[in-house]
Amino acid sequence: MKLNNFVKQSSLNIAKEGNVTCLYCPELLPDFCKEMFTSAYWQERDAILGSAVGRGTAWFVKHPVTDMVLRHYYRGGLIGKLINDSYFFTGIMNTRAAKEFALLNQMQAMQLPAPTGVAVKVTRNGLWYQGDILIELIPGATDLVGLLTRTELPDELWLEIGRTIKLFHQKNIYHHDLNAHNIMVDSDNKVWLIDFDQGKLMPKAGPWQHNNMQRLLRSFNKEVKKLPVFHWHERHWQLLMQGYNC
C-alpha cells in the first residue's frame, strides 16, 4: 500500500521534517510532536510509568488521552550485534515500524484483542533507516510469564488463551514471535496478544499456524527451565490446545 493511501484510509496525520517521517492518530495524540519518540521527553514531564527490558527498553508513558508503550526497533541475532538498529530503506510502508502500525490498524478493524497503534517514526539516513513506535498501553494487563511466576492460572483462563489465539489464526494473522511474554491478561481476565513486529496478514491458513503454536510451546518449556518458580505444566498446554481447537 502506498503511504498516502494508508494515511487517508486510516484517518491518520503525517508529519515530515527533514529525514524524519511520522504517522500518528490525531484523536489519540492531538498534541503530537516527534520528540514523543524519546524517553527524555516523557522523563522531563514526569510521565514515565515504568519500563521493560527485552531486546531494548520499552517505556510505559502517561498521556492525558491514553497511556502508551514507546518502543525502538532493534535487530536480533548475530546481525544485531553488528548493525544494532539500522535497516535497509526501501520505502516508508516497507519499514518494520510502518508494517506493524498498519497491521495493528487492520486488527482493530477486525476487532481483535490487540493494542492500538498510536504513532510511528521513521528516520532515514541515506540507504538506511531507524524506527520507533508508540502503542496504546493495555490497562491493568500483565504478561503471562509475570503471572505464572506468581500463581497458577485457572483452567478456564488456559482455555481462553487458546480461544484467543484461534481468533487471530481464523483471521489469518501471523504472529512472528508468539511466546509467553507476548500474551497479556488484563484485570478482567481478557486475553490480548502484543508485539506484532514482523507479523503479517497471511493469504490463507497453512503450516504457519502449527508453527506459531510450536513456538509458543517452546517458550513455555524455556521459561520452566530458566525460572526458579513458573507455574506451568503439560496439563496447561493441553487445556490451551483444547480451547484453540474448540
C-alpha positions in Angstrom: 0.0 0.0 0.0 1.2 3.5 -0.8 1.9 5.9 2.1 -0.7 8.5 1.1 -3.4 5.8 0.6 -2.7 4.3 4.0 -2.8 7.7 5.7 -6.2 8.5 4.0 -7.8 5.2 4.7 -6.7 5.1 8.3 -7.6 8.7 9.2 -4.0 9.4 10.2 -1.9 12.5 10.1 1.5 12.6 8.5 4.4 14.9 9.7 7.6 15.3 7.8 10.7 17.2 8.9 14.0 16.7 7.1 14.8 13.0 7.1 12.1 12.1 9.6 8.6 10.9 8.7 5.9 10.4 11.3 2.4 8.9 11.2 0.1 9.4 14.1 -3.6 9.2 15.2 -4.7 12.8 15.9 -7.6 11.6 18.1 -5.1 9.9 20.5 -2.3 12.3 20.1 -3.8 15.8 19.5 -0.6 17.3 20.9 1.8 15.3 18.7 5.4 16.2 18.3 8.3 14.0 17.1 10.1 14.4 20.5 7.5 12.0 21.9 9.6 9.1 20.5 12.3 9.8 23.1 12.2 8.7 26.7 13.7 12.1 27.6 10.5 13.8 26.5 8.5 11.8 29.0 11.0 12.0 31.8 11.0 15.8 31.6 7.2 15.6 32.2 7.5 13.1 35.0 5.3 10.8 32.8 7.3 7.6 32.9 5.1 4.8 34.4 7.7 2.1 34.1 9.8 0.1 31.7 10.5 -3.4 30.4 13.8 -4.7 29.1 13.9 -7.1 26.2 16.0 -6.7 23.1 15.8 -3.0 24.0 13.9 -0.9 26.6 10.2 -0.4 26.2 9.0 2.6 28.1 5.5 2.9 29.6 4.4 6.5 29.5 1.4 8.5 30.8 -0.6 10.7 28.5 -3.9 12.7 29.0 -5.7 10.8 26.3 -4.2 7.3 26.6 -1.2 5.7 28.2 1.3 4.2 25.8 4.3 2.0 25.2 7.3 3.5 23.4 9.5 1.0 21.6 12.5 1.4 19.4 13.3 -1.2 16.8 16.4 -3.3 17.3 17.8 -6.2 15.4 18.2 -9.6 16.9 20.6 -12.4 16.5 24.2 -12.2 15.2 23.5 -9.4 12.8 22.0 -7.4 15.7 25.5 -7.2 17.2 26.9 -5.8 14.0 24.0 -3.5 12.9 22.2 -2.7 16.1 19.1 -0.8 14.9 19.5 0.1 11.3 17.6 -1.4 8.4 17.9 -1.1 4.6 15.4 1.5 3.4 13.0 0.5 0.5 10.1 2.9 1.3 8.2 4.1 4.3 5.5 1.4 4.0 8.2 -1.3 3.9 9.7 -0.3 7.2 9.2 -2.6 10.2 7.6 0.3 12.1 5.0 1.1 9.4 4.2 -2.5 8.7 3.5 -3.2 12.4 1.5 0.0 12.6 -0.6 -1.0 9.6 -1.2 -4.5 10.9 -2.3 -3.1 14.3 -4.7 -0.9 12.3 -6.1 -3.9 10.4 -6.6 -5.9 13.6 -8.5 -3.0 15.2 -10.8 -3.1 12.2 -11.2 -6.9 12.8 -12.0 -6.2 16.5 -9.2 -8.5 17.6 -7.8 -8.1 21.1 -4.5 -6.4 20.1 -3.3 -2.9 21.2 -4.0 0.2 19.1 -1.2 1.7 17.2 -0.8 5.4 18.1 2.2 6.7 16.1 5.3 5.7 14.3 8.5 7.5 13.4 10.9 6.5 10.6 14.3 8.3 10.4 16.1 7.8 7.1 19.9 8.1 6.9 20.9 7.5 3.3 20.2 3.9 2.4 19.3 3.0 6.0 16.5 3.9 8.5 15.7 3.6 12.2 12.2 3.1 13.5 10.1 3.8 16.6 6.5 3.1 17.6 4.0 4.3 20.2 1.3 1.8 21.0 -1.6 2.1 23.4 -1.0 0.5 26.8 -3.5 -2.2 27.8 -4.9 -1.1 31.2 -4.3 -3.5 34.1 -2.6 -6.1 31.9 0.3 -8.4 32.9 2.2 -10.7 30.7 1.8 -14.4 31.1 5.3 -15.0 32.3 4.8 -12.5 35.1 1.6 -14.1 36.1 3.0 -17.6 36.1 5.9 -16.7 38.3 3.4 -15.7 41.0 0.5 -18.2 40.8 -1.2 -20.9 38.9 -3.9 -19.9 36.4 -7.4 -21.3 36.5 -8.3 -23.9 33.8 -10.8 -21.5 32.2 -8.1 -18.9 31.6 -6.0 -21.5 29.8 -9.0 -22.4 27.6 -9.5 -18.6 26.9 -5.8 -18.2 25.9 -6.3 -21.0 23.3 -9.5 -19.5 22.1 -7.9 -16.0 21.8 -5.0 -17.3 19.7 -7.5 -19.1 17.4 -9.3 -15.8 16.8 -6.1 -14.4 15.3 -5.4 -17.5 13.3 -9.0 -17.5 11.9 -8.3 -14.0 10.6 -5.0 -15.3 9.1 -2.9 -13.1 11.4 0.6 -14.4 11.7 2.5 -13.5 14.9 6.2 -13.7 14.2 7.2 -14.2 17.9 4.3 -15.8 19.7 5.6 -16.6 23.1 4.5 -16.4 26.8 5.8 -12.8 27.1 3.6 -11.6 24.3 0.4 -12.9 25.8 -1.3 -10.5 28.2 -4.1 -10.9 30.7 -5.9 -7.8 32.0 -7.7 -7.3 35.3 -11.0 -8.6 33.7 -9.1 -11.8 32.6 -9.4 -10.7 29.0 -6.5 -12.2 26.9 -4.5 -10.0 24.5 -1.7 -10.5 22.1 1.0 -7.9 21.7 4.3 -7.2 19.8 3.4 -7.7 16.2 6.9 -6.7 14.8 7.3 -8.8 11.6 3.8 -10.1 11.9 1.6 -10.1 8.8 -1.8 -10.9 7.3 -1.4 -14.2 5.6 -3.3 -15.0 2.4 -4.7 -18.3 3.8 -4.4 -20.9 6.5 -1.3 -23.2 6.4 1.6 -24.7 8.3 2.4 -21.3 9.8 -0.4 -21.8 12.3 1.1 -25.0 13.6 4.5 -23.4 13.6 3.1 -20.5 15.7 1.8 -22.9 18.3 5.0 -24.9 18.4 6.9 -21.7 19.0 4.6 -20.9 21.9 5.1 -24.4 23.4 8.9 -24.0 23.2 8.7 -20.7 25.0 6.8 -22.3 27.9 9.4 -25.1 28.1 12.2 -22.4 28.0 10.7 -20.5 30.9 10.3 -23.6 33.0 14.0 -24.3 32.7 15.0 -20.7 33.3 12.9 -19.5 36.2 13.0 -20.9 39.7 9.2 -20.6 40.0 7.0 -21.0 37.0 3.5 -22.5 37.4 3.2 -24.3 34.1 2.7 -28.0 33.4 1.9 -30.1 30.4 -1.7 -30.2 31.5 -2.0 -26.5 31.0 -0.8 -26.9 27.4 -3.5 -29.5 26.8 -6.1 -27.1 28.1 -4.8 -24.3 25.9 -4.9 -26.5 22.9 -8.4 -27.6 23.9 -9.5 -24.0 23.8 -7.7 -23.5 20.5 -9.3 -26.5 18.8 -12.9 -26.0 20.1 
